[in-house]
Amino acid sequence: MPTHTRIRMFNTRVTYPNQSLDNDLCQAVRAGDTVYVRGQVGTDFDGNLVGLGDPRAQAEQAMKNVAQLLKEAGSDLSHIVKTTTYITDPRFREPVYREVGLWIKGVFPISTGLVVAGLAQPEWLMEIDVIAVIPQQESEQ
């Protein structure tokens, strides 16, 4: 029996056509009762950037992605235990964190925030990855 489930597998040739990469990855992994969600950005699952130049709009799309991936893994936003948020400019902190906060109001995860020199694509202004759990009663279904 597998020890984990990969969700939305992909190859980086498709995700980063402007780069010469060839890595097999996935958007999320469910390992036991824990879900690890890969860094999500302002790009939808069809590869369309939402919010060019707008960190809040990119955060909104990233959180839509997170919500969908958690659902596919058998969890939801209320079960997030850790977030790591990356922004490319300290001025983006307020719009990004306000948007993320709307999605996780009342959840109280631990959180790390970083200002970084850049992300994998220059248009990306923010990225967020999360760890969530699946409550015992939901994981037995």
C-alpha positions in Angstrom: 0.0 0.0 0.0 1.4 3.4 -0.9 2.5 5.6 2.0 1.4 8.8 0.1 -0.7 10.1 -2.7 0.5 12.6 -5.3 -2.1 15.1 -6.4 -1.9 16.9 -9.8 1.3 15.5 -11.1 3.1 17.5 -13.8 6.4 18.0 -15.5 8.3 21.3 -15.4 8.6 21.3 -19.2 5.0 22.3 -19.3 5.0 24.6 -16.3 8.1 26.5 -17.3 8.3 26.4 -21.1 10.7 29.3 -21.1 13.2 27.3 -19.1 15.0 24.0 -20.0 13.7 21.9 -17.1 12.5 18.3 -17.0 11.4 17.5 -13.4 8.5 15.4 -12.4 6.6 17.1 -9.6 3.1 17.4 -8.1 1.0 20.2 -6.7 0.3 18.4 -3.4 1.2 15.2 -1.5 -1.1 13.5 1.0 1.1 11.5 3.4 -1.0 9.8 6.1 -3.1 12.5 7.6 -0.9 15.3 6.5 -1.2 17.3 3.2 1.8 19.3 1.9 0.9 21.8 -0.8 3.5 23.0 -3.2 4.1 26.8 -3.4 1.1 28.4 -5.1 1.2 31.6 -7.1 -1.1 33.8 -9.1 -1.4 31.2 -11.9 -4.5 29.1 -12.3 -4.3 25.3 -13.1 -4.5 26.1 -16.8 -1.3 28.1 -16.6 -2.9 31.5 -16.9 -1.4 34.3 -14.8 -4.1 36.2 -12.8 -3.2 39.7 -11.6 -0.2 40.8 -13.6 1.5 43.4 -11.4 -1.1 43.0 -8.6 0.1 41.1 -5.5 -3.3 41.0 -3.9 -4.9 39.4 -7.0 -2.1 36.9 -7.2 -2.6 36.0 -3.6 -6.3 35.5 -4.2 -5.6 33.1 -7.1 -2.9 31.3 -5.0 -5.4 30.8 -2.2 -8.0 29.5 -4.7 -5.4 27.0 -5.8 -4.6 26.0 -2.2 -8.3 25.5 -1.4 -8.8 23.3 -4.4 -5.7 21.2 -3.7 -6.7 20.7 -0.1 -10.2 19.6 -1.2 -8.7 17.1 -3.7 -6.5 15.8 -0.8 -9.4 15.3 1.5 -8.8 18.4 3.7 -9.8 22.1 3.6 -8.5 25.5 4.6 -9.7 25.1 8.2 -7.2 22.4 8.7 -4.1 24.4 7.7 -1.4 24.2 10.4 1.5 26.1 8.7 1.9 28.6 6.0 5.0 30.0 4.4 4.5 33.1 2.3 7.2 34.6 0.0 6.9 38.1 -1.4 9.3 39.9 -3.8 8.9 43.3 -2.3 8.3 44.3 1.3 5.5 46.7 0.1 3.5 43.6 -1.0 3.2 42.3 2.6 0.0 44.2 3.5 -2.0 43.4 0.3 -0.8 39.8 0.3 -1.3 39.1 4.0 -4.7 40.8 4.0 -5.9 38.6 1.2 -4.5 35.4 2.7 -6.0 36.4 6.0 -9.5 36.5 4.4 -9.1 32.8 3.4 -7.8 31.6 6.8 -9.8 33.8 9.2 -10.2 31.9 12.5 -7.8 29.1 11.6 -4.7 30.4 13.5 -1.9 28.4 11.7 1.7 29.1 12.4 3.2 31.3 9.7 6.5 32.2 8.2 6.9 35.2 5.9 9.9 35.9 3.7 11.0 38.7 1.3 12.9 37.1 -1.5 14.9 38.5 -4.4 12.7 36.7 -6.9 10.5 33.7 -7.7 10.6 31.1 -10.5 9.0 33.5 -13.0 9.6 37.3 -13.0 5.8 38.0 -13.1 5.2 36.2 -9.9 5.0 38.6 -6.9 4.1 36.2 -4.2 4.0 32.5 -3.4 2.5 30.5 -0.6 2.9 26.9 0.5 0.9 25.2 3.2 0.8 22.2 5.4 -2.6 20.9 6.5 -4.0 17.9 8.3 -6.9 15.6 7.7 -9.0 15.0 10.8 -9.1 11.4 11.8 -12.9 10.9 11.1 -12.4 12.4 7.6 -9.3 10.3 6.8 -11.1 7.0 7.6 -13.9 7.6 5.0 
